[in-house]
């Protein structure tokens, strides 16, 4: 007897990674692996669907400027961990640096722990100011937020993240609301990882 052929829907793997749709559409996290030294802010104005839109990001030189490069994959890992934690209402969940690096497909032996810490600090300190550009509840809204609202972590004596560190992360309520409303974009994380260049 011939084996039963899988239904067409079974042939397509389900997406396991998502990006928040506003962040993805607006390109809030630069895809550049490296940015010029001192690049700590940007502002853009354009028309979208016939209306003026303004975007801005204000960050700190001390943590590497505006979010960019690796920060894209870190943000995707945080969303995956948020969903894995049961989508907590307040956007707060715990994780380890090891979990995040494994989700991103990165080496967990040393270097990337510091790179991860710098990335988390950029996502915590950079402020986005968006005018009539954020879609929520079926309307265009103006919002000001930081991707990570609050970050707490344990570290080694020299202040570094390591395998035994524990992170407590609270995502911005704007991000959480979108995730709750399923306003997300499926992401092929393996394809993204294949495009990664060494830092």
N, C-alpha and C positions, 0 to 999 in steps of 0.2 A: 504494500500500500504506500502510495506516495506521501511524503511528509507534507503537512499543511504549510502552505506558503504564508509568510507573515503578512498581515494587513498593511496597506501602504503607510498608515500612520506609524507603524512599528519600525519602518525603515528610516524614519527621520528621528535622530536623537533629540531628546528634549533639552532645551537650553538650561544650563544650570547657573549661569552667571548673567547678571543684569546691571545696566547702568541706569541711573536716574535720568529720565528722558529730557528734562530741561537742561541739565548739566551737559548731556551728550549733544543736544541740538545747538546749544549756544557755544560749545567748545570752551567751557570755563577753565579747564585744566589744559594748559599748553601741551601739545604732543612732542615738543622739542625735548631732546634728551638733555641738552645743555642750553643755558640762557646766558646772555652777557652779564658780567659782574655788575652788581648794582641795579639789576632790572627788578625793581620792587613794586612796580605799579603799571597798570595799563588802563586805557579808556577807549571805548568805541561807541560810535553812533551810526545808526543805519535805519533804513525803513524795512518793516516787515509787515506784510499784508496791508500795506498802505498807511501804516502808522509809524511814527518815530519811536525808536528803541534806543536806550542808552545802557551800556554795560561798563562796569569798572571793577578793578581788583586792586586793593591796597594791601601790601605785604611788608615784610621786614627783611632787610639785608642779612640780619644776624642768623636767619634760618635758611638762607639760600634763595631769597626773593619769592616771586610769585609761584604758585603751584605749577609743576611741569613734569614731563618725563615719567619717571617711576611713580609719581603721585597718581596718575591715571589708574595704574594697576592696583595700587594700594586702596584707592577708593572703591574699586570693584570688589576687592577682597573684603572690605568692611561691610559692603552691602550683603555679600554672601553670608558673612558671619552674623549680621543682623537677622537675616531670614532664618539661619540655622538656630538662632537663639529664640525663635518663636515670635519674631516681630514685636518686641516689647513696645508698649504704648509710648513710653517716655524716650525711646530711642537709645537706651543705655544697655550695654552688654559687656561682658568680659571676654578676653581672648589672650593669647600669648603671641609674642613676636614670631615664635616658631610656627604657629598655626598660619599666620598671615603670609610668611615667606613660603611655606609649603603650598598654600593656595595659589601663590603667584608663580610657583615653579622655580623659585630661586634657591641658591645654595644657602644652607643653614649653618655653615661652619664658622662664620665670623663676620666678614666684611659687611654683608647686607644688613646686619643688625643696626649698625650706625646709620646706614643709608635709610633704613626704615624709620629710625627715630627722627631724622631730619625731615623725612616726608610727612610723618604724623604732625610734627611741629608746624610745618608749612600749612597743612590742612586745618590746623587749629588756630593759627594766627592770622591767616589771610582773610580779609573781609571783602565780600562781594556786594556791590551795590547795583541793583538791576531795576531799571525803570520801564514798566509796561512790557516786561519780557518774560515773566515767570507764569507758566500755565498751571492753574490749580482751581479745583471746583468749577471747571468749565469757563473760567474767566482769566483774563490777563491781569497780572498783579505786579506791583512794585514791591521788592523785598530787599532787605539787607541782612546778610547772615554770614557765618563761618561754617565751612563744611562739617568740621568737628566742633560741636558746641563746648564740650568739656573733655579733657584728657587727663587721666591719672595713671601712673605706672610705678612699679617697683623696679629698682635697677641695682647694678653692682656698686661697690664702694666708689668707683670712679665715675659713677653716673651713667654708665652705658647699659643699653638693653642687652640681655643674654637669654639663653634657653629657659632659665628659671623665672624670668620677668613675667609679671602679670599686668595686663592693660585693662583699664576700665574706660570705655569710650561712650560718649553721648553724641549721637549725630544731630545735626541741626533739625529743628522741628519742620522746616520746609522740606528737607530731604525725607524725613519720616512720613510726612503727610503724603508725599508723592508715592512712596513705596506702599503705603497703606491703600492708596487708591489705584494701585497697579499701574501707575504712570511710569513705566519702565521700558527700556530698550534691551532686547536680548543681545548678548555679547558672546562671540566666539573667543574665549580666553586662550585657547590653545593657539589660534591663529595670531592673536596679539603677542603671545609669548614668542612665536616664531619670528616676529619682526623686531624683537628686542635687540638692541645693540649693547655691547659692554659699556658700563658707566665709566 
